[in-house]
Amino acid sequence: MHFSEEIIDTGELKVPTDPHIGAKELDMATDLVGKMSDKWDPSKYKDEYRHALMEIIQEKVETGGKTPAARGTPKKPTNVVDLVSVLQESLEHAGKSGSTAKRKPAAHKRKLKKAA
């Protein structure tokens, strides 16, 4: 999706004149586009992100590059879980419930003899 200020004139597009498309494929594509098409009015949609960004840029220009004062009330913090602490607790719990004996490295590896 593009906003109205991002849309260029179709005359500026460089489309090949001989696309080598079969009649059957062309009919199918035309039918599909016709069924999925609707009248599009890009002026009904506004790029809110760009608008907010331009406001912030304008405020910085007016304040000489300094960070403007906080606008509105700060957002409430969400319920963020500290994954590192959860993993550490999990490892501690697993260490307590597991055996206390250390595992020995596998001794069943065979040595390959060189062919004479």
C-alpha positions as CSV (number, residue, x, y, z in Angstrom):
1,M,0.0,0.0,0.0
2,H,1.3,3.4,-0.8
3,F,0.2,6.9,0.3
4,S,-0.8,9.5,-2.3
5,E,2.5,11.4,-2.1
6,E,4.4,8.2,-2.9
7,I,2.5,7.3,-6.1
8,I,4.1,8.1,-9.4
9,D,2.5,8.7,-12.8
10,T,2.1,5.4,-14.8
11,G,3.7,7.2,-17.8
12,E,7.0,7.1,-15.9
13,L,7.1,3.3,-15.8
14,K,9.3,1.4,-18.2
15,V,7.2,-1.6,-19.2
16,P,8.5,-4.0,-21.8
17,T,6.5,-3.8,-25.0
18,D,6.8,-7.5,-26.0
19,P,6.4,-9.5,-22.7
20,H,6.1,-13.0,-24.4
21,I,2.9,-14.0,-22.5
22,G,0.5,-16.6,-23.9
23,A,-3.2,-15.7,-24.5
24,K,-4.4,-18.2,-21.9
25,E,-2.1,-16.7,-19.2
26,L,-3.1,-13.1,-20.2
27,D,-6.8,-13.9,-20.0
28,M,-6.3,-15.6,-16.6
29,A,-4.3,-12.7,-15.2
30,T,-6.8,-10.1,-16.5
31,D,-9.7,-12.0,-15.0
32,L,-7.9,-12.3,-11.6
33,V,-7.0,-8.6,-11.5
34,G,-10.6,-7.7,-12.5
35,K,-12.1,-9.8,-9.7
36,M,-9.7,-8.5,-7.1
37,S,-9.8,-4.8,-8.1
38,D,-11.8,-2.1,-6.6
39,K,-11.8,1.7,-6.9
40,W,-8.8,3.0,-5.0
41,D,-8.7,6.4,-3.4
42,P,-5.3,6.9,-1.7
43,S,-6.3,10.3,-0.4
44,K,-8.6,8.4,2.1
45,Y,-5.5,7.1,3.9
46,K,-2.9,9.2,5.9
47,D,0.6,8.2,6.7
48,E,0.4,8.8,10.5
49,Y,3.9,7.7,11.2
50,R,5.4,10.2,8.6
51,H,3.1,13.0,10.0
52,A,4.3,12.3,13.6
53,L,7.9,12.1,12.5
54,M,7.7,15.4,10.6
55,E,6.2,17.0,13.8
56,I,9.1,15.8,15.9
57,I,11.6,17.1,13.2
58,Q,9.9,20.5,13.2
59,E,10.0,20.7,17.0
60,K,13.8,19.9,16.9
61,V,14.3,22.6,14.3
62,E,12.4,25.1,16.4
63,T,14.4,24.2,19.6
64,G,17.8,24.3,17.8
65,G,18.3,20.5,17.9
66,K,17.6,20.1,21.6
67,T,15.2,17.4,22.7
68,P,11.8,18.9,23.1
69,A,10.0,18.5,26.5
70,A,8.0,15.3,27.0
71,R,4.6,15.4,25.3
72,G,1.6,14.0,27.1
73,T,1.8,11.4,29.8
74,P,4.2,8.5,29.6
75,K,2.9,5.1,28.7
76,K,2.4,2.6,31.5
77,P,5.0,-0.1,31.5
78,T,3.9,-3.5,30.2
79,N,4.4,-6.8,31.9
80,V,7.9,-7.6,30.5
81,V,9.5,-10.8,31.6
82,D,13.2,-10.9,32.2
83,L,14.2,-14.0,30.3
84,V,17.7,-14.2,31.7
85,S,16.4,-14.4,35.3
86,V,13.8,-17.0,34.3
87,L,16.5,-19.1,32.6
88,Q,18.8,-18.8,35.6
89,E,16.1,-20.0,37.9
90,S,15.3,-22.9,35.6
91,L,19.0,-23.9,35.5
92,E,19.2,-23.7,39.3
93,H,16.1,-25.8,39.7
94,A,17.4,-28.4,37.2
95,G,20.7,-28.5,39.0
96,K,19.0,-29.3,42.4
97,S,16.7,-32.0,40.9
98,G,19.5,-33.7,38.8
99,S,22.2,-36.0,40.1
100,T,25.1,-34.4,41.9
101,A,27.7,-36.7,40.2
102,K,29.6,-35.2,37.3
103,R,29.4,-36.9,34.0
104,K,32.5,-38.4,32.7
105,P,33.4,-37.9,29.0
106,A,32.6,-40.8,26.7
107,A,35.3,-43.4,26.7
108,H,33.9,-45.5,24.0
109,K,35.6,-43.7,21.1
110,R,37.7,-46.1,19.0
111,K,41.1,-45.2,17.7
112,L,41.4,-45.7,14.0
113,K,44.4,-47.7,13.0
114,K,46.5,-46.6,10.1
115,A,46.4,-48.9,7.1
116,A,49.8,-50.4,6.5
